[in-house]
Amino acid sequence: MPPLRLEIFDTAPASDGTDRPLVEPTALDEAKVAAFEQGYSAGWEDASAASQGDQSRIQADLARNLQSLAFTFQDARSHVLQAVRPLILEMVGRLLPAVAREALAPTVLEALLPMADGLADAPVKLVLNPAVRARVEELLSEAKGLPLIIEEEPSLSEGQVFIRLGAGETKVDLTQVTADIGTAVRAFFSLEFEEPTHG
């Protein structure tokens, strides 16, 4: 049996009897290059579109996560402040007045010492509540040579002292300072826990 012969389809018989290629080799190479370029461009566009889609998705996820984190932070902050609020208000209400009472005598002495430099023999008059007289006198005993007259005034609170030298007067009012601190702390918590309004 004769060997099998397959027909070749990329050539055609020419008029002179020889086989001539159906497509010129240069045209075939150009077609291959054009097909490659077209495929490469399509692949590049697909990859670019996919990358932009991924970037948009990543940015949206990041924005959503940051927003969630911000809400989580605000919630945590709010819970912490809500938890420490009673403690801080109690400290302001109980501890701060006691600290102010203990600080009254040193504060009066601190206000007196600069005045002592300008004194000749004129006495300094301290006007204070009778309840704090002993503490103030005890501390002022350390300031030797300072001419003092202590006058009691029951209408003053325990945190108030007036220091008078001639026509000048200085007021030490730790009661007011304590009240102002308490007001500021309560205002902070009342503003912190108000519902925010969005316009």
Helices and strands as residue ranges (DSSP letters): E 11-13, E 19-21, H 25-90, I 91-95, H 96-117, E 124-128, G 130-132, H 133-140, E 148-152, E 160-165, E 168-173, H 174-192
